[in-house]
Amino acid sequence: MEDPSISPGRGGRRTRKRFFKLFLRDRSGAAAIEFAALAIPFLLLAFAILESCISFAGQEVMANATDDVARLMRTGQIEKSDNIDETKLKGLICERMSVIVAKGCPGLMVDLRHFDTFDQAAKARFSIVGGNVVLTNDGAPDQFRVDPGLSTTKNMLRVFYKWPVMIDFMARSMANLNDGNTLHFASITWQNEPFDD
């Protein structure tokens, strides 16, 4: 028999409070729920760190490859008379980058030229226009070329690589080219030693 002193409304509230207290004390699924709540931001952060580290390593390997090839030219181990062209130059750089890039270095672009003065070299620039690399020289549009100088000339080697962004959600923040890649760039300017041409 029901106790007439307890109204139906108050009994319903007591039942709900009791159920809520039991729910809060039950810890059987807490670890799974906490893991699900924390795993997504943790994995996003871990992937972002990994992507950034690999990209930075690729940039450093490319900078070292550029320095190595420039040293060969500066010391006369590679000369203008060796008929170095774009394919040979890319091969020299790609060989030194093979540890971290795809075979054949897809997306590698090179520009090698000589100048009469370092002031002229300082006017050679590039920009990203519409997601593409555009070279300029003293403000005028220019083309990629491979034109090394003779001994004692001033030279500039610029190397561009379209680095693929591996994690899709990072592409929006890292990519600066039309094809979803990010541009890595290395440059070195030097004066050739007085070797025999």
Buried (B, 14 or more C-beta within 10 A) or exposed (E): EEEEEEEEEEEEEEEEEEEEEEEEEEEEEEEEEEEEEEEEEEEEEEBBEEBEEBBEEBBEBBBEBBBEBBEEBBEBEBBBEEEBEBEEBBBBBBEBBBEBBEEEBEBBBBBBBBBEEEEBBEEBEBEEEEEEBEBBBEEEEBEBEBEBBBBEBBBBBBBBBBBBBEEEEBBEEBBEBEEBBBBBBBBBBBBBEEEEE
